[in-house]
């Protein structure tokens, strides 16, 4: 059903066939979405890299007793 809706979005003339212009529009839209996703991924990776360079503190974990989060517990939440 979703594929039919996507197809109909680009089949502007309704002839159930994507002509060259309709396909170009679809490819341009998909490329734009790909670039947005690439930017989001790069931003997330940058945030992770900058967070990894900071040493963890008890305050960062919201604990005053100096205990941290074990790796296996951390992996469950990530």
C-alpha positions, -999 to +999 in steps of 0.1 A: +000+000+000+028+024+009+045+017-024+014+025-043+010+058-024+046+067-032+042+058-068+010+079-070+029+109-055+052+110-085+028+098-112+016+133-117-003+127-149-020+096-134-011+073-163+003+046-140+038+051-156+066+072-144+080+092-173+115+107-173+104+140-157+085+122-129+114+098-123+138+128-121+116+144-095+115+112-075+153+107-076+158+144-066+135+140-036+152+107-026+187+122-029+175+152-007+163+127+019+196+108+017+216+140+022+194+149+053+200+114+068+237+117+061+238+150+079+219+136+109+243+106+111+273+129+109+259+151+136+252+121+159+287+107+153+302+141+161+282+143+193+293+108+203+329+116+195+329+148+216+311+130+245+337+101+244+365+126+248+352+139+281+360+119+312+329+105+330+322+119+364+298+108+392+278+140+386+273+130+350+256+098+362+236+117+387+252+098+416+270+113+445+287+081+457+312+080+428+300+047+414+296+045+376+276+024+352+289-010+343+296-016+306+270-044+303+243-022+319+253+008+297+250-014+265+214-023+275+204+014+275+223+025+243 
